[in-house]
Amino acid sequence: MTAQRIDHVGITTSDLDRSLHFYVDVLGLKLLARHAMSEPDLAALLGLHTVDLDIADLDSGDGRIVELIHYRQPEGTRVSHHSWDSPTTHIAFTVDDMAAVEERMAQSKVQVISHRKLTIHDPGGPWDGAVCLYLRDPYGTIIELVQRRPEA
């Protein structure tokens, strides 16, 4: 069997509360659970001898999980990157109301990458009419917001 769909996405952060504010209060994801973990089996899974971390699981809106992870031990190092750096990734979230999200972003001083929103012209294609915007979460993860054209 081959991989068929994304199960969850993990994002490492150095301040879980600040990241929760962004993902829950600004983007509107729902907090499902939050817990501390330090089990030896988890350390082994991560290729470590020991680990101490906090995890918050968020519902992305379709049942898939966005997992925010704060490593207390080992402490990580912040890495700067741009969308053109390899192997940088980005996560795209569908939004119903781009203007409302932009208003919450402005109040929270979110770093917007895009110089302007892009409306895609792809007549007959799946992206036709989609409006896209790139930004960063509080710790630099690249996020794309996509507002799809309403179905006719």
MOMO-V68911 format. One record per pair of residues at least 6 apart in sequence whose C-alpha atoms are under 8 Angstrom apart, sorted by the first residue. I is the first residue (numbers start at 0). J is the second residue. D is the distance in Angstrom with one decimal. If there is no record, write none. Layout:
i-><I/I>
j-><J/J>
d-><D/D>
This chain:
i-><5/6/6/7/7/7/7/8/8/8/9/9/9/9/10/10/10/10/10/11/11/11/11/12/12/12/12/12/12/13/13/13/14/15/15/15/15/15/17/18/18/18/18/21/21/21/22/23/23/24/25/25/25/25/26/28/28/28/28/29/29/29/29/30/30/30/30/31/31/31/31/32/32/32/33/33/33/33/34/34/34/35/35/35/35/36/36/36/36/36/37/37/37/37/38/38/38/39/39/39/41/42/42/42/43/49/49/50/50/50/50/51/51/51/51/52/52/52/52/52/53/53/53/53/54/54/54/54/55/55/55/56/56/56/56/57/57/57/57/58/58/59/59/79/80/80/81/82/82/82/88/89/89/89/89/90/90/90/91/91/91/91/92/92/92/92/93/93/93/93/94/94/94/94/94/95/95/96/97/97/97/109/109/109/109/110/110/110/110/111/111/111/111/112/112/112/112/113/113/113/115/116/116/116/117/117/117/118/118/118/118/119/119/119/119/119/119/120/120/120/120/121/121/126/127/128/128/129/129/129/129/130/130/130/130/131/131/131/131/132/132/132/133/133/133/133/134/134/134/135/135/136>
j-><63/63/64/63/64/65/66/64/65/66/65/66/67/68/65/66/67/68/140/67/68/69/70/18/67/68/69/70/138/69/70/138/69/53/55/67/68/69/137/67/136/137/138/107/136/137/28/29/30/103/100/103/104/107/100/57/58/59/60/57/58/59/60/55/56/57/58/55/56/57/58/55/56/57/53/54/55/56/53/54/55/51/52/53/54/50/51/52/53/54/49/50/51/52/49/50/51/48/49/50/50/48/49/50/49/72/73/70/71/72/73/70/71/72/73/68/69/70/71/72/68/69/70/71/66/67/68/69/66/67/68/64/65/66/67/64/65/66/67/64/65/65/92/139/87/139/87/88/89/141/141/140/141/142/143/141/142/143/142/143/144/145/142/143/144/145/144/145/146/147/100/144/145/146/147/146/147/146/144/145/146/134/135/136/137/134/135/136/137/132/133/134/135/132/133/134/135/132/133/134/132/130/131/132/130/131/132/128/129/130/131/126/127/128/129/130/131/126/127/128/129/127/128/147/148/147/148/145/146/147/148/145/146/147/148/143/144/145/146/143/144/145/141/142/143/144/141/142/143/141/142/142>
d-><7.6/5.9/7.0/5.6/4.6/5.7/7.0/6.5/5.0/6.0/6.0/4.5/5.9/6.9/7.5/6.1/5.0/6.0/7.6/5.9/4.7/5.9/7.6/7.0/6.8/5.9/5.1/7.7/6.3/5.5/7.2/7.5/6.6/7.7/7.8/7.1/7.2/6.0/7.2/7.7/7.3/6.3/7.8/7.9/6.9/7.2/5.8/6.0/6.9/8.0/6.6/5.4/6.1/7.5/6.5/6.1/5.9/5.7/6.9/5.4/5.2/7.3/7.9/7.1/6.2/4.6/6.5/7.5/5.5/5.4/6.5/5.7/5.3/7.3/7.3/5.6/4.2/6.3/5.7/5.5/6.6/7.4/5.7/4.3/6.3/7.8/5.9/5.4/6.1/7.6/7.3/5.3/4.4/6.4/7.9/7.3/8.0/7.4/6.3/7.5/7.4/5.7/5.2/5.2/7.8/7.7/7.9/7.5/7.8/5.4/6.3/6.2/5.4/4.9/7.2/6.8/5.5/4.4/5.3/6.7/5.8/5.2/6.6/7.6/6.6/5.6/4.6/6.5/5.8/5.1/6.7/6.2/5.9/4.7/6.4/5.5/5.0/6.2/7.8/5.1/6.4/6.2/7.8/7.2/7.0/7.8/7.1/7.2/7.6/7.3/7.2/6.9/4.8/5.5/6.9/6.6/5.0/6.0/5.7/4.3/5.6/6.8/7.5/6.3/5.1/6.1/5.9/4.7/5.7/7.4/7.8/6.5/5.9/5.1/7.8/5.9/7.7/7.0/7.8/7.9/6.3/7.3/7.0/7.1/7.3/5.7/5.6/7.4/7.9/8.0/6.3/4.1/6.4/7.9/5.3/4.8/7.0/6.0/5.2/6.8/7.3/6.5/5.6/5.0/5.5/5.2/6.7/5.9/5.6/4.4/6.5/6.3/5.6/5.4/5.5/6.4/7.9/7.4/5.0/5.9/8.0/4.3/7.4/7.5/7.3/6.6/5.2/6.5/5.6/4.3/5.5/5.7/5.1/6.5/7.9/6.7/5.6/4.6/6.6/5.6/5.2/6.8/7.0/5.8/4.5/6.4/5.9/5.3/6.4/4.7/5.6/6.8>
